[in-house]
Amino acid sequence: MKRIVVGVDRSYAARVVSAWTNALAAAAGAEVVEVHAFVAPRGANDEEAARLLALREADLAARCLEEAAAGDVSARLVVRAGDPRQLIGRLGDELEGDLIVLGRSGEGADAEESHVGTVAEHAAHHWAGSLAVVPTLHAGPVTRIVLALDGSPDSLAAVDWCASLAPDLDAGVVAVAVPDSSAGSAGRATASLREWTAPLARAGVDLELVVSEDQRPIDALMLALAAHQGDLLVLGRRGTGGFHGLPSGGVALAALRRAPVPVALISADGPAPAP
C-alpha cells in the first residue's frame, strides 16, 4: 500500500480519523494525502469564496503537517471546492489512492461542514476501490483484526491486505466464515478457511479460524468482534455465499452502520498493499 487518502474537516472527529490513518500508514510505509472539500457559505461571491478557501487550506495544512510529524509519516493536503460526496472518489482515483479513509458520523465543525457519514455511505456505493470507515469513539491501535471470508475475489484480496499489514501492526487475525445449513457444511467451511487463509499463515500471522453456524452473517461478525476484542473489521466489498456485498441490506453496508470499530471494505479491483 503506497498511498492512503483520508477525508478531513475541522472537527475533533476528523482529528481522530487522521490519527488512526497515520498509525496505519506508519505501519504500511504509506504516504497520507488528507483531502478536504470546501463548501463556500451561501451567498458568498467568488472573491469571498476564494479568500475563505485559502484560509481553510492554510489552517488545515498546518494541522496536517503537525500530525504527520507526530506520527512519523509523510503527509500532504489537497483542498478542492465542491460537494464532498462527488469529490472523494474522484480524488481517490486522481491521487491513485490504495485506500480511502472516512469518518462514520456527521461531524461538521460548523454549519457548512458536510455530514461525513453521508460521504462514507456514498463512497461505499459509488467508489470501486478499498474503503475504511472509522467511528470516532473506537479508533485505537489495531491489535486484532476480524476478517470475514467467503471465497469471493474481494474477500481473498482482503486476505492479502491483512497478510501484508498484520505483521507490521503486530496484529492477530480472526478469520470468520458462515456456512450454509446443509449437512457437512461446517466441515467444508473449516477446510475452505484453511485454504483461503494460507497467505496469513505463510506471513506468520497469529491466526484463529471461526466457523459460525446458525447465525446471520452480520450477527456472526458482531459476536466475533466482541468475543475476540477485535479492533478492526475487514470484509470484501462484494461477497458471495455468506457475506454479501453492498446492495441495500448487504452485510458490508450493515457492518458500516453497526460495527463499533473501524471497518475496511477491500476491493480486488485496486492494488493490494505491497509486502
Kinemage of the C-alpha trace (Angstrom):
@kinemage 1
@onewidth
@group {chain A} dominant
@subgroup {mainchain}
@vectorlist {calphas} color= white
{ca met a 1} P 0.000 0.000 0.000
{ca lys a 2} L 1.639 3.210 -1.184
{ca arg a 3} L -0.925 5.949 -0.612
{ca ile a 4} L -3.892 6.449 1.741
{ca val a 5} L -6.418 9.204 1.018
{ca val a 6} L -8.287 10.457 4.095
{ca gly a 7} L -11.201 12.891 4.157
{ca val a 8} L -10.853 15.649 6.759
{ca asp a 9} L -12.667 18.695 8.057
{ca arg a 10} L -12.030 20.948 11.062
{ca ser a 11} L -13.811 18.778 13.620
{ca tyr a 12} L -12.375 16.820 16.545
{ca ala a 13} L -13.697 13.636 14.939
{ca ala a 14} L -11.609 14.293 11.833
{ca arg a 15} L -8.513 14.523 14.016
{ca val a 16} L -9.309 11.083 15.442
{ca val a 17} L -9.684 9.678 11.934
{ca ser a 18} L -6.411 11.319 10.844
{ca ala a 19} L -4.543 9.860 13.828
{ca trp a 20} L -5.894 6.364 13.074
{ca thr a 21} L -4.907 6.750 9.420
{ca asn a 22} L -1.415 7.970 10.287
{ca ala a 23} L -0.852 4.926 12.514
{ca leu a 24} L -1.926 2.610 9.689
{ca ala a 25} L 0.271 4.484 7.212
{ca ala a 26} L 3.285 4.334 9.523
{ca ala a 27} L 2.966 0.543 9.741
{ca ala a 28} L 2.488 0.187 5.983
{ca gly a 29} L 5.121 2.740 4.992
{ca ala a 30} L 2.441 4.608 3.037
{ca glu a 31} L 2.010 8.281 2.208
{ca val a 32} L -1.080 10.047 3.581
{ca val a 33} L -2.977 12.560 1.480
{ca glu a 34} L -5.552 14.491 3.502
{ca val a 35} L -8.348 15.841 1.315
{ca his a 36} L -10.869 18.500 2.226
{ca ala a 37} L -13.917 19.511 0.205
{ca phe a 38} L -14.612 23.209 0.758
{ca val a 39} L -18.200 24.405 0.540
{ca ala a 40} L -18.472 28.191 0.447
{ca pro a 41} L -21.132 29.844 2.639
{ca arg a 42} L -24.361 30.544 0.838
{ca gly a 43} L -24.356 33.985 -0.743
{ca ala a 44} L -20.564 34.357 -0.860
{ca asn a 45} L -19.263 35.865 -4.086
{ca asp a 46} L -16.308 34.401 -5.971
{ca glu a 47} L -13.765 36.684 -4.302
{ca glu a 48} L -15.034 35.948 -0.803
{ca ala a 49} L -15.210 32.201 -1.547
{ca ala a 50} L -11.591 32.217 -2.785
{ca arg a 51} L -10.447 34.095 0.329
{ca leu a 52} L -12.217 31.660 2.643
{ca leu a 53} L -10.850 28.667 0.747
{ca ala a 54} L -7.287 29.996 1.134
{ca leu a 55} L -7.794 30.491 4.875
{ca arg a 56} L -9.223 26.993 5.265
{ca glu a 57} L -6.316 25.490 3.332
{ca ala a 58} L -3.751 27.278 5.492
{ca asp a 59} L -5.490 26.192 8.694
{ca leu a 60} L -5.762 22.536 7.683
{ca ala a 61} L -2.253 22.399 6.198
{ca ala a 62} L -0.686 23.440 9.490
{ca arg a 63} L -2.599 20.740 11.366
{ca cys a 64} L -1.798 18.127 8.716
{ca leu a 65} L 1.945 18.764 8.947
{ca glu a 66} L 1.879 18.796 12.751
{ca glu a 67} L 0.045 15.472 12.981
{ca ala a 68} L 2.199 13.875 10.293
{ca ala a 69} L 5.364 14.827 12.157
{ca ala a 70} L 3.938 13.398 15.385
{ca gly a 71} L 3.005 10.151 13.630
{ca asp a 72} L 6.290 9.894 11.681
{ca val a 73} L 4.530 9.702 8.310
{ca ser a 74} L 4.763 11.550 5.026
{ca ala a 75} L 1.602 13.608 4.516
{ca arg a 76} L 0.231 16.388 2.357
{ca leu a 77} L -3.060 18.235 1.986
{ca val a 78} L -5.344 18.728 -1.008
{ca val a 79} L -8.228 21.212 -0.759
{ca arg a 80} L -10.856 21.458 -3.505
{ca ala a 81} L -14.132 23.327 -3.747
{ca gly a 82} L -17.187 21.164 -4.296
{ca asp a 83} L -19.554 18.531 -2.955
{ca pro a 84} L -17.512 16.076 -0.844
{ca arg a 85} L -19.663 13.151 -1.954
{ca gln a 86} L -18.628 13.742 -5.549
{ca leu a 87} L -15.048 14.770 -4.833
{ca ile a 88} L -13.838 11.964 -2.592
{ca gly a 89} L -13.997 9.169 -5.150
{ca arg a 90} L -12.707 11.431 -7.911
{ca leu a 91} L -9.717 12.393 -5.765
{ca gly a 92} L -9.164 8.787 -4.769
{ca asp a 93} L -8.737 7.937 -8.451
{ca glu a 94} L -6.786 11.095 -9.309
{ca leu a 95} L -4.348 10.606 -6.430
{ca glu a 96} L -4.090 6.845 -7.094
{ca gly a 97} L -5.125 6.036 -3.553
{ca asp a 98} L -4.871 2.416 -2.451
{ca leu a 99} L -7.331 3.120 0.361
{ca ile a 100} L -9.803 5.911 1.171
{ca val a 101} L -10.455 6.526 4.881
{ca leu a 102} L -13.523 8.441 6.088
{ca gly a 103} L -15.259 9.113 9.393
{ca arg a 104} L -18.580 7.434 10.000
{ca ser a 105} L -20.828 10.066 11.552
{ca gly a 106} L -21.828 13.640 10.831
{ca glu a 107} L -19.075 15.659 12.420
{ca gly a 108} L -19.100 19.156 10.990
{ca ala a 109} L -17.342 21.822 12.985
{ca asp a 110} L -19.856 24.360 11.783
{ca ala a 111} L -22.965 24.639 9.654
{ca glu a 112} L -21.273 24.394 6.276
{ca glu a 113} L -19.302 21.238 7.057
{ca ser a 114} L -20.623 18.120 5.338
{ca his a 115} L -22.205 15.120 7.039
{ca val a 116} L -19.249 12.731 6.902
{ca gly a 117} L -21.468 9.681 7.339
{ca thr a 118} L -23.316 10.591 4.160
{ca val a 119} L -19.989 10.895 2.357
{ca ala a 120} L -18.847 7.494 3.636
{ca glu a 121} L -22.029 5.738 2.568
{ca his a 122} L -21.903 7.440 -0.843
{ca ala a 123} L -18.290 6.282 -1.273
{ca ala a 124} L -19.246 2.744 -0.246
{ca his a 125} L -21.803 2.624 -3.050
{ca his a 126} L -20.029 4.581 -5.767
{ca trp a 127} L -16.247 4.187 -5.405
{ca ala a 128} L -14.814 0.898 -6.654
{ca gly a 129} L -11.619 0.891 -4.582
{ca ser a 130} L -10.904 -0.101 -0.996
{ca leu a 131} L -12.539 1.966 1.736
{ca ala a 132} L -12.156 2.216 5.519
{ca val a 133} L -14.776 3.893 7.700
{ca val a 134} L -13.737 4.924 11.198
{ca pro a 135} L -16.041 5.635 14.172
{ca thr a 136} L -14.883 8.454 16.404
{ca leu a 137} L -15.128 6.680 19.751
{ca his a 138} L -13.356 3.406 18.879
{ca ala a 139} L -10.371 4.247 16.725
{ca gly a 140} L -7.449 2.943 18.744
{ca pro a 141} L -4.448 0.813 17.798
{ca val a 142} L -5.126 -2.240 15.623
{ca thr a 143} L -4.113 -5.351 17.578
{ca arg a 144} L -6.714 -7.901 16.431
{ca ile a 145} L -8.441 -7.996 13.047
{ca val a 146} L -11.719 -9.827 12.446
{ca leu a 147} L -11.754 -10.936 8.800
{ca ala a 148} L -14.928 -12.094 7.042
{ca leu a 149} L -14.279 -14.727 4.372
{ca asp a 150} L -16.455 -16.406 1.762
{ca gly a 151} L -14.025 -17.210 -1.066
{ca ser a 152} L -15.074 -14.309 -3.290
{ca pro a 153} L -12.339 -12.403 -5.173
{ca asp a 154} L -12.741 -9.383 -2.902
{ca ser a 155} L -12.558 -11.443 0.300
{ca leu a 156} L -9.385 -13.139 -0.968
{ca ala a 157} L -7.983 -9.676 -1.713
{ca ala a 158} L -8.825 -8.861 1.912
{ca val a 159} L -6.698 -11.836 2.996
{ca asp a 160} L -3.731 -10.459 1.061
{ca trp a 161} L -4.371 -6.994 2.526
{ca cys a 162} L -4.310 -8.384 6.060
{ca ala a 163} L -1.299 -10.624 5.353
{ca ser a 164} L 0.665 -7.556 4.282
{ca leu a 165} L -0.376 -5.274 7.148
{ca ala a 166} L -0.885 -7.536 10.177
{ca pro a 167} L 2.825 -8.367 10.755
{ca asp a 168} L 3.785 -4.675 10.713
{ca leu a 169} L 0.895 -3.864 13.043
{ca asp a 170} L 1.777 -6.870 15.249
{ca ala a 171} L -1.897 -7.777 14.966
{ca gly a 172} L -3.582 -11.153 15.122
{ca val a 173} L -6.357 -12.173 12.731
{ca val a 174} L -9.625 -13.981 13.466
{ca ala a 175} L -11.000 -15.366 10.179
{ca val a 176} L -14.757 -15.962 10.219
{ca ala a 177} L -16.916 -17.992 7.833
{ca val a 178} L -20.669 -18.617 7.992
{ca pro a 179} L -21.623 -21.941 6.371
{ca asp a 180} L -25.000 -22.713 4.902
{ca ser a 181} L -27.370 -25.105 6.662
{ca ser a 182} L -26.627 -28.185 4.557
{ca ala a 183} L -25.171 -31.332 6.114
{ca gly a 184} L -21.385 -31.222 6.427
{ca ser a 185} L -21.201 -27.525 5.615
{ca ala a 186} L -19.294 -26.675 8.805
{ca gly a 187} L -16.506 -29.125 7.936
{ca arg a 188} L -16.307 -27.792 4.384
{ca ala a 189} L -16.190 -24.220 5.715
{ca thr a 190} L -13.306 -25.082 8.053
{ca ala a 191} L -11.352 -26.655 5.181
{ca ser a 192} L -12.060 -23.630 3.000
{ca leu a 193} L -10.909 -21.253 5.724
{ca arg a 194} L -7.584 -23.072 5.969
{ca glu a 195} L -7.151 -22.767 2.214
{ca trp a 196} L -8.224 -19.118 2.000
{ca thr a 197} L -6.039 -18.010 4.911
{ca ala a 198} L -2.843 -19.674 3.664
{ca pro a 199} L -1.220 -16.272 2.905
{ca leu a 200} L -1.759 -15.260 6.537
{ca ala a 201} L -0.187 -18.477 7.802
{ca arg a 202} L 2.798 -18.006 5.481
{ca ala a 203} L 3.234 -14.461 6.782
{ca gly a 204} L 3.460 -15.806 10.338
{ca val a 205} L 0.300 -14.021 11.487
{ca asp a 206} L -1.299 -15.165 14.763
{ca leu a 207} L -4.388 -16.743 13.210
{ca glu a 208} L -7.630 -18.167 14.578
{ca leu a 209} L -10.341 -19.772 12.424
{ca val a 210} L -14.003 -19.431 13.397
{ca val a 211} L -16.925 -21.182 11.703
{ca ser a 212} L -20.121 -19.558 12.934
{ca glu a 213} L -23.130 -21.822 12.448
{ca asp a 214} L -26.795 -20.863 12.793
{ca gln a 215} L -26.036 -17.128 12.755
{ca arg a 216} L -26.879 -14.356 10.368
{ca pro a 217} L -23.579 -13.211 8.838
{ca ile a 218} L -23.717 -9.706 10.309
{ca asp a 219} L -24.556 -11.107 13.763
{ca ala a 220} L -21.678 -13.582 13.492
{ca leu a 221} L -19.269 -10.719 12.789
{ca met a 222} L -20.547 -8.583 15.649
{ca leu a 223} L -20.212 -11.564 18.016
{ca ala a 224} L -16.682 -12.256 16.773
{ca leu a 225} L -15.684 -8.637 17.371
{ca ala a 226} L -16.980 -8.822 20.927
{ca ala a 227} L -15.671 -12.297 21.755
{ca his a 228} L -12.178 -11.700 20.372
{ca gln a 229} L -11.873 -7.992 21.244
{ca gly a 230} L -11.419 -7.098 17.600
{ca asp a 231} L -10.486 -3.510 16.829
{ca leu a 232} L -10.726 -3.679 13.008
{ca leu a 233} L -13.291 -5.495 10.855
{ca val a 234} L -12.205 -6.371 7.306
{ca leu a 235} L -14.529 -7.604 4.540
{ca gly a 236} L -14.516 -7.870 0.783
{ca arg a 237} L -16.606 -5.167 -0.852
{ca arg a 238} L -18.615 -7.680 -2.859
{ca gly a 239} L -19.159 -11.111 -1.391
{ca thr a 240} L -20.657 -14.450 -2.323
{ca gly a 241} L -22.071 -17.146 -0.114
{ca gly a 242} L -22.482 -15.984 3.473
{ca phe a 243} L -21.096 -12.462 3.141
{ca his a 244} L -22.978 -10.471 0.540
{ca gly a 245} L -21.631 -7.146 -0.621
{ca leu a 246} L -23.034 -3.666 -0.917
{ca pro a 247} L -26.561 -3.896 -2.302
{ca ser a 248} L -29.047 -2.376 0.130
{ca gly a 249} L -29.205 -4.657 3.149
{ca gly a 250} L -25.872 -6.336 2.389
{ca val a 251} L -23.501 -7.393 5.139
{ca ala a 252} L -20.810 -4.852 4.217
{ca leu a 253} L -23.272 -1.974 4.411
{ca ala a 254} L -24.712 -3.299 7.677
{ca ala a 255} L -21.185 -3.556 9.087
{ca leu a 256} L -20.523 0.096 8.265
{ca arg a 257} L -23.556 1.038 10.323
{ca arg a 258} L -23.268 -1.433 13.207
{ca ala a 259} L -19.624 -2.214 13.891
{ca pro a 260} L -18.248 -0.347 16.917
{ca val a 261} L -14.739 -0.375 15.378
{ca pro a 262} L -13.231 0.741 12.057
{ca val a 263} L -14.407 -1.266 9.036
{ca ala a 264} L -12.266 -1.827 5.936
{ca leu a 265} L -14.008 -2.901 2.721
{ca ile a 266} L -11.353 -4.316 0.402
{ca ser a 267} L -11.660 -4.440 -3.365
{ca ala a 268} L -9.840 -6.807 -5.680
{ca asp a 269} L -10.024 -4.085 -8.349
{ca gly a 270} L -7.378 -1.966 -6.633
{ca pro a 271} L -3.776 -2.842 -5.777
{ca ala a 272} L -3.123 -4.841 -2.618
{ca pro a 273} L -0.552 -3.477 -0.177
{ca ala a 274} L 2.991 -4.233 -1.222
{ca pro a 275} L 4.637 -6.863 1.000
